[in-house]
Amino acid sequence: MMRLKIFLMISCLLMVMLPGIAQQLPDTLKTENLNLNEALLIKDNQQQQIDSLVKIQLQKELQQATGNAKKTIELEQKLRQIVISDSLRKIHQIEKIQALKKNAKGYPVKLNNDTLFYIYTRTGSFNASERAAAISRKIEALYEDPFYATDSLAVIENEDSYDLVYKGNDIILSVADLDGLWFGKSNAQLAKEYLQKINQSVAEEQQANSLLNWLKRLGLVILIILLLAIIIKAINYLFRRSSEFISSRQDRFLNGLTIKNVRIFTPSHLEKALVRLNNILRITVIILIIYLSLPLLFSLFPVTEAWTGTLLSWILSPVHTALNSIIHYLPNLFTVLVIYYIFKYVLKGIRYFFTEVRRGNIQLRGFHADWAIPTFNILRVILYAFMLIIIFPYLPGSGSPAFQGVSVFLGILISLGSSSAITNIVAGLVITYMRPFKVGDRVKIGEVTGDVMEKTMLVTRIKTIKNEDITVPNSMVLSSSTINYSNHTRKESEGLIVHYTLTVGYDVAWKEVYDLLIQSALKTAYILEDPKPFVLQTSLNDFYVSYQINAYTREANKQAVIYSSLLENIQDAFNTAGIEILSPNYSVIRNGDPAGD
């Protein structure tokens, strides 16, 4: 058990350490490879120097061997061999230099944040980074020397290098080994270039940081601040006048914000919004001007001059990136616009077709005219969805994981939060094509009776006879029984039958009851004479007969008025005829007097 624990601990340590070791391994191998190539180049360079000395010696011997043909041929052959070796060595050196340049990193030699040149190669035990840091410190000391003179710095040639020496004893830097080979120059030429750069930079920096220049810079700073204060004051004045102009011209120029006859903002609200926008714009312009003045101030001082580019890049880089993104997106934008206009005009053609179907100018067998607009709306949603699917790959950022994650999140959110809405939409589609009622029909849905005022994909709104607005979800409409009173009141139908049942005693002849009920119905407003009202006997009870008056009307929305008028006429007719209505039931002792006495 103990061994197993030790094994698991070792395994865990290896799992933690191996990624770091594997990550460091390529860097270590790369550094070792660079050092090896540099060592080989140094060795080649040393061999080249030895060959140069041998070549000089052979040339001297060749001059002395005049007249000795055998020795002359031998010395010439050795010289040719040295030339061939030197040529091959140069080719190999160029190849190694190119290989080094692929991975080598240059380290800057600086003076007050200004880069003079870069060091790429090592010398002795100092690598490129250490050489650059040491040379920078030496040049900084030259800059701080108040008695520095350009002629105090000179190039001195040694056996294998060229040194830049200050005042004859202080070595600033050495140009040797691979330095000249790296840039394709001789060490002497490179040393002279370094000398010119150092002298020029130190002289410029000393002059730039002289007392006179500092006084000039302070004067320029004061002048820039004064100009900035004047500009800010002018900006405040201009924006204050624009705000006063907006307020004073409210009644003349501001009529509120109206979209399709719907007022979004009143004139006073729009005035407040414009004044606030004017103030925000004023503050933004002032901040931008102050920010842009900072690089100008920083550029006056050598210490802060490097910040100038940084501050400008904070503004210019996002603007440059945004402009590049816009330019690169233009082909995709044109593609999106072409797709959009294709679908737009296809939808216009479909809308025209279904509009003509609704008007009856185009007739399709089995397709009702009131299906036209709902069908067009369904096709429009499908086409827009299809258009979005086509456009989606051309949208900026559509391929990014963040964009895709947000899309998935919104899809899940909509699917989880809209289940009831989708149920009502599906029910609305079914109701549309079932055609159980139309807008304006008098219906009874469940326990709700009234006129249909609005029919949408989600709900149906009904107005009762008491002017109550009731909203019924389409899922409830689909699951409940629906009575349509207006369906048969149109011209092609006979009309809605309004009916009422009352009871009359057996002592009254049924023909007389028929006549009275029909006369009462014909006197009622909104009752049709054709078809003629009719009476049905619905039951023969113990003490009376049940009669049902049936009459046709085309005003289903006025049933309450029709029933009230019908009952009034029935009462008047029966009272005039002296016939007693036995509804509801009651017991009475008769004295033989006529009814009503």
Protein Blocks (a to p, Z undefined) as FASTA:
>chain_A
ZZmmmmmmmmmmmmmmmmmmmmmmmmmmmmmmmmmmmmmmmmmmmmmmmmmmmmmmmmmm
mmmmgoiamlmmmmmmmmmmmmmmmmmmmmmmmmmmmmmmmmpccddddeehiafbdcfb
dehjbcfklmmmmmmmmmmmmmmmmkbcfklpccdddfkbccddeehlacfbdcehjlmm
mnopafklmmmmmmmmmmmmmmmmmmmmgmklmmmmmmmmmmmmmmmmmmmmmmmmmmmm
mmmmmmmmmmmmmgbjaeehiafbdfklmmmmmmmmmmmmmmmmmmmmmmmmmmmmmmmp
mklmmmmmmmmmmmmmmmmmmmmmmmmmmmmmmmmmmmmmmmmmmmmmmmmmmmmmmnop
accehiafklmmmmmmmmmmmmmmmmmmmmmmmpghklpmklmmmmmmmmmmmmmmmmmm
mmmmmmmmmmmmnopacehiacdehjagcddfbdcfkbccdddfkopacdddfklmmmpc
cddfklmmcfkbnbjcddddddddfkbcfklmmmmmmmmmmmpghiafbdcdddddfbdc
fkbccdddddddfblklmmmmmmmmmmmmmmmmmmnopacfbdcdddddehiaehZZ
